């Protein structure tokens, strides 16, 4: 029964990590692209 809890925690953790990476891209690369496009 403990493996279900372990799997659930790591499954959600994977999505949390993906969200952090995505937000890093949005806050880092997208503003640079907007500036380059307007230049």
C-alpha positions in Angstrom: 0.0 0.0 0.0 2.9 2.3 0.6 4.0 2.0 -3.0 0.8 3.7 -4.1 1.6 6.7 -1.9 5.2 6.7 -3.2 4.0 6.6 -6.8 1.5 9.3 -6.3 3.9 11.7 -4.7 6.5 11.2 -7.4 4.0 11.4 -10.2 2.8 14.8 -9.0 6.4 15.8 -8.3 7.2 15.1 -12.0 4.5 17.6 -13.1 5.6 20.2 -10.5 9.2 20.0 -11.8 7.9 20.3 -15.4 5.9 23.4 -14.4 9.0 25.0 -12.9 11.0 24.4 -16.0 8.2 25.8 -18.2 7.9 28.9 -16.0 11.7 29.3 -16.3 11.5 29.3 -20.0 8.6 31.7 -20.1 10.3 34.2 -17.8 13.7 33.8 -19.5 13.4 33.1 -23.2 10.0 34.7 -24.2 10.9 38.3 -23.2 14.2 38.0 -25.2 12.3 36.8 -28.2 9.8 39.6 -27.9 12.6 42.2 -27.8 14.4 40.5 -30.8 11.2 40.5 -32.8 10.5 44.2 -32.1 14.1 45.1 -32.9 
